Structures are given as C-alpha cells and as structure tokens.
Amino acid sequence: MKRKKVIVICGPTASGKTALSIELAKKINGEIVSCDSMQIYKEMNIGTAKPDKEEMQGIKHYMIDIIAPDERFSVADYKVQAKEAIRKIIEKGKTPIVVGGTGLYVDSLIYEIEYPKIEFDEKYREKLEKEVEEKGLDNLYEKAKKIDKKAIEKISRNDKKRILRILEIYHATGKTKTEQEIESRKNKPEFLYKVYALNMDREKLYDRINKRVDIMIEKGLIKEVEGIYKKYNKFPTAMQGLRI
C-alpha cells in the first residue's frame, strides 16, 4: 500500500513555523498536528507561544491543550496520540501538517522510533535530584556520558531533563537510549514524511526571540505562571521548558 504523505515543518523558536503552517494548511486543505512538548498542556498559553483561535484562522489543530500541568506525559504518549491525529486527518481526505520545535517528538514520528513506556521510578528520580543538589548537574552529565556517549553529544551540560532521561532509560531497561533508537529505526515509518526546516540569520532570530519575550511579559506571562503554581501542587513534566 502506498504510504500517505505527511508534511513536517520544523525549526528553531520564533522562526515563523506557526504562521507558515497555517497559510499552507489554508492552501492545501490541511490540518495541523502540534509537535511541541509544552503546548500539550492546558492553561499554559502565553509562555508556550500557543496559537489562539484568531491565529489559527479556522484551521483545526491537534495535540494542543490535551492534558493538565500536573499530569505526566512522555514522548511515547505523544507518538501514539499524534499518529492517531494524523490518521484522522487522512481519513477526512486532508493533508496532515506536523509543526513544532521539539526534536525528540519529531524524531519519534519520522524515524518511527519506539520509546519504551517506562514506569516512572519516583525513588530513583529523588536519588538523582538529591545528587544534583549535593554534587551538581555536571556530575550526572558525566555519568550519562559514560552510559551513552553518543546521546550525550547532542545534549547541553545544563539540560537537566534530557540528562535525567538518559539515566532513567538505562536504569529501567538496561539498554541505552541510543541502542533503543537503533533497534526501533529498523521499522519502516507508517507515513511518508516530507520534512522542511526553517532557518534564518542568527542575529535576526535572536532579535525575534527577544521581542517575543517582551510581548509575553506584556500579555501577562508572570501572572499566568503564578496562577498555575497556585492551582497545582506538582508538575511532573510541565515546567521543564518555556517556548519563547
């Protein structure tokens, strides 16, 4: 059976992915599947640069506002739900357009990577967090480097979320993140992904990002964050990033 085409638009923050995808969707009868690890959360609107109804211009969006900030959500969860959304769009006779800047989520789709559904080990996470407090994050970075040198090459020493993930995957499965990705990439992707990456002059991009931050503050970012912290007691994955 001929694989159905899915368009993927990716690129750095503030590169214009949202506006481009909406214009494209209007021209080719498409619908959009968000590929952003923070826009999945309800109530986190300003800080995630989530498009509002006016910006969407009548184009249906999937994978936005699907869970509460106090719920845990993984790349494995994303892959399952995003593929369901893609199938729905195709069944309508429309073109799916995957849009976002979360590389891990994009890779899970276009390379058909099967990330294991790891049961969260709270005690192990507490152990790692304590180690960060006592010895610093750089200590865990070096541990992760010994376990999975290839995966750590793509990660900043300050990227706590991804450093912990490397350690937790190995702790839970006995296999490295790289080993699992190599094994799963042997599977042929269900869809034919056409990937387009946006890019622009770095100085211009930084200027756009700075202006976006100013706009977020003006719109009430601080008040939004304060309200979320007052309403919820825990944030398993929701407060690990800010899409600015």
Protein Blocks (a to p, Z undefined) as FASTA:
>chain_A
ZZddddddeddehilmmmmmmmmmmmnopadddfbfklmpghilmlnopacfklnnopac
ehiakbcfkbccdfklmmmmmmmmmmmmmmnopacddddjbfklmmmmmnopacdddddd
fklmmmmmmmmmmnojklmmmmmmmmmmmlmmmpcfklmmlmmmmmmmmmmnopafklmm
mmmmmpccfbdcddddddddfklmmmmmmmmmmmmmmnommmmmmmmmmmpmbdfklmmc
ccZZ
